[in-house]
Amino acid sequence: MSFLEKLGFKKKEERLKEGLEKSRTGLLSKLGKAVIGKDTVDDEVLDELEEVLITSDVGVSTTLKIIRRIEDRVKKDKYLNTNELQRILREEIIALLRENDTDKPAEFEAATPAKPHVIMVVGVNGVGKTTTIGKLAWHYKQAGKNVLLGAADTFRAAAVNQLTIWSERAGVPIIQQGQNADPAAVAYDTVAAAKSRGADVVLIDTAGRLHNKKGLMDELSKIKRVMSKIVPEAPHEVLLVLDASTGQNAMQQAKAFTEAVDITGLALTKLDGTAKGGIVIGISSELNVPVKYIGVGEQAADLQVFDRVGFVNALFDKS
């Protein structure tokens, strides 16, 4: 039994399946229509499957990769039937996602290579960035880590206030200097405090602006530079938060950020409110950046470490 189950929360698999209900219903309905009346996996079925994946927000590039993999399977076994198509589709998507495994620790109980382990969190306004940081803090605290938050999104007073509320919910301290403070100064003070207090994990919130890539790069570079004066390798991770419900818009945001910043991992939020769950597959494949966390509900426990096999199985589970 996981520590969340001990606290009385639903099993991760159960919550994941509930959170993906809209995506799963849409995908399975489209798949059913694509193969109705067909016995074998022929070119027509593959064309239909291609349309199903693209309209499920998997994305064109990733869809073509999946279709090519399935075509190779069909060539090897000419007697594959449409009843086996879903199983093959699951296997090939899982294999594709595994190509982007990360060497950064995702499990909250995992040992971190550095102390403090500094995570800088980026993303545009409205994607759930600050809420995600609060949930991450809660998870790390529940896993026994000593956590410190840094409110370096000083562009909006609401961001500082929101993170302060989350620090209280999670029971972790926060370093904040209010709106319009120098973000780099807040980050510097946070990392310095974390080092002196012996904190395990530091989560740094940053401004959610993407007005131009140069401005973003300059601001984040400054934050990284000052943190590294305290902890030479900081930040150890740069986590990009995206709103899954925006579908291909999330893909465009991700591309813009990865061009401007060295992103090490992704967190996709709001999967429970959308039928666009396929975007998780597309973003993970196209950007060569691993999805580390997904949000399937409003509660802190609904932010989950991304399990590739579990996600794909929940997306295709008919029961």
N, C-alpha and C positions, 0 to 999 in steps of 0.2 A: 504494500500500500504506500502511495506517495505521501509526502508531507501535506500536500493540499487536501487529499482525501481524508487524512487524519483530522484536518481542521473542519471537515464537514462539507467540503466542496464536491460537486459532481466529478465523476471520472473524466479525465482529459478527453478520452475518445468520445464519450457521450456529449460533452460540451462542444467538441469540434464538429461532430455530426449535426448538432442543432444549429451551430453557427453557419454551416455551409448549406443549410436546407435550400435556400433560394437558388444558389449556384447549382446544386446537385439536381434539383427538380428541372431546371431549365436545360441542363446538359443531357440528362437521361431522356427527356422528352424529345429533344432534337435527334439524339442517337436512334431512338426507337423509330422515328419517322424516316430516318435515313436508310435503315436496313429492312423496313417492312416489305414483305413479299420477295426478299432476296435470300438465296441460299448460300451463295459463295461471295467471297470478297473480290469483286472485279473492279475495273476502272471506274465504273459508275458509282459504286459504293465508296471508293476512295475519294472521288470528287465530292460526294455528299459529305463525307467525313471531314474533308478539308473545310467546307463551308461551316459545318457544325463547330469546329474548333475556332475558326476565325470569329464567328458571331458570338462565341463564348469568351471573347477577349483574350484568347491565348496569344494572339498576334500572328501576323503573316509569316515572319521569319521562323519562329518556333514551330508553327503549324507545318511548314514545309519540311523542317527537320524530322518531325514526328511521322509525317506521311512517307518520307523516304525510308525511314526505319521499318515502317509497316510493309511497304512495298518489298523491301529486302526479305522480310519474313514470308510474305506471300510467294515470292519466287522460289524460296527453299521448300515450302510446303504448299503445293498447288491445290491441296484439298482442304485448306482452311475454310471454315464456314462462318457465317455472320454471328452465330452464337458465341464463337470464340473471339470475336473482334474486340469486345469490351476488355477481356482478359489481356489480350495483346496490347491494347491501347494503354492499359494500366502499367504493364511491364515496361513499355517503351518510355512513358512519361517519367516513371520512377528512375529509370536508367539515365535519362537526360538530366534530371534534377541532381542526381548523385555526382555528375561531372563537376558540379560547383560546390563540393563540400568545403567547409572552412576549417582552418587550423586555429581559429579563435574560439575560446570556450564559450558555449552558449548556455549550457546547463548552469543554473544559478548556484548549485552546490559545488561546481567544478573549481579546482584550484586555479588561481590566476598566476601567470608567470612573473608579475611585478606587483609590488605593494607600495603605494596605492596603484590599482589598475584604473586608468583614466579612460572614460568613454565620452567622446564628444558627440552630441546628437544634433542633427541638422534636418531641415525640411521646411517647406513653405507653410505659411499660416493656414490654419483650418484643417490640417491633416490629422490632428490628434497628437502632435509632437510632445507637448508638455504633459498631456495625460499619459502618454506612453512612458515618459521618463518617471512619472510618479508610480506607475505600475511596476516598472523595472525595479525601482527602489524598494517597493513593497516585497517583491519576490526575493530580492537579494537579502533583505532584512529577515524574511521568513526562513531563508536558507542559512541564517546565522552569520551573515556578513555585516561588517561595520561599514555603513554607507554614508556618504556625504553628497549633498546636492549643491550645484552652483547655478544661480539664476542669472546667466549671462545673456538672456534674451531681454535686454533692457529697452528695446525699442517700444514695447507695449507694456504699460503698467499692468494690464490684465494677465500677461504671461508670468510676471513676477508674483502677483497675487495668487494665481492658479497653482504655481509650483509650491508656494508657501503652504497652501491648503493641503496639497498632496504630501508635503513633508510631514505635516501633522497627522494625516491619515496613516502614512506608512511608519510613523514613529522614527523618522531619521532627521538629523539636523540639516540646516540649509545656510549657505552663505549668499546674502543678497544685499544690494546697495541701492535698490529702488530703480525707478524709471530714469532713463537717460544717463545712467552711470556708464563708464567705459567698460564694454563687455570684456575686453582683454584684462582689465584690472580685476574684475570679478572672478574671471577664470584663474588668474594668478593667485589671488587670495584664497580661492577654494582649494587649489592643489597644495598651496603652502600649509593651509589648515589641515588638510587630509594627511599630509606627511607628518606634521607635528603631533596629530592625534592618533596616528597609527591606523588610519582607515584602510579598509580592504578595497573598496570600490568608490570611484568618484564619477558622478554623472553630471555633465555640463550641458545645460540648455543653451541654445544659440538663437539669434534672431531669424525669424521665418521669412526672410525676404529673398526674392530671386529677380530683383529689378534689372540687374545685369551681372553677367558672370564675373567680370573683373572686380566689381564691388564686393561680390560674395567671396571671391578668392582672396582679395586683400584683407577683408575682415577676418575670415577664418584663419588665414595664414598668420595674422598677428596674434590671434588667440592661441594657436598652436605654438608659436614661437615663444611667447611668454611662459606658457605652461612647461615647456621643455627646459626652461631655466631652473625649475624646481625638480622635475622628474625628467631626465634626459630623453626618454623614449615616448613621452606623452605627446599627443594622446595615443594610447595603445589601440584604440578602435575609433572609427568614425561611422556612426550608425545613421542611415538615412531613413526617415519615417515617411511613408506614402499612404495615401487614402485609396484603398482598393476599389471603393465604389466609383471612383472617377475613371476606371478602366484605362484606356489608352492615354488619357491625360497624365495618369500616374507614370506611365512609361516615358512620356516626353519629359516630365519633371526629373525622373531618375537619370535620363540621358544627360540633361543639362547639369545636374549636380555631379555626376561622375566625370564629366569633362572639366569641371572646375575644381573638384576636391577628390582626394584619394579615399573613396568610400570603401569600407571593409565589410559592411553588412547592411541588410535591409530589414525594416520592420513594416509590415503591411497591416493597416488598421481597418476597422469597420467592415470586415468580411461578412458579418452577420446581417448587415443591412443591404446587401447587394446580390445580384445574380452574376456578377462579374468576377467570380473567384478564379477563373482561368487566367487572370492577369498575374497571379502568383507564379504560374508556370512560365509565362512569357517573359516576365521581368527577370526571373532567376536565370533563364537560359540565355537571353539576348545580351545581358549586361555582364555576364561572367562574374557576378557578385552574388554571394549566397544570401538567401532569405533566412534570417535568424529567428525572427519572431513574427507571429501573426495575432491579430486581435479579433476575437470571435464573440465579443460581448462587452458590456459596460463595466463589469466588476473587475477588480484588480487581477483576480485569478483567471480572468478570461484572456489575458495576454499569455500566449503559449509559446514555448520553444518550438520552432518549426520542425516537425517530423515529416520528412518527405513521403515515406511510405504511408504513414497514418493519414496525411492530408489527401493523397491520391485515393486511398481506399475509402475515405469518408466522402469524397467527391463522387465516387461511383457506386456507393453502397445502396442497393435497392431495398434492403430490409426496413 
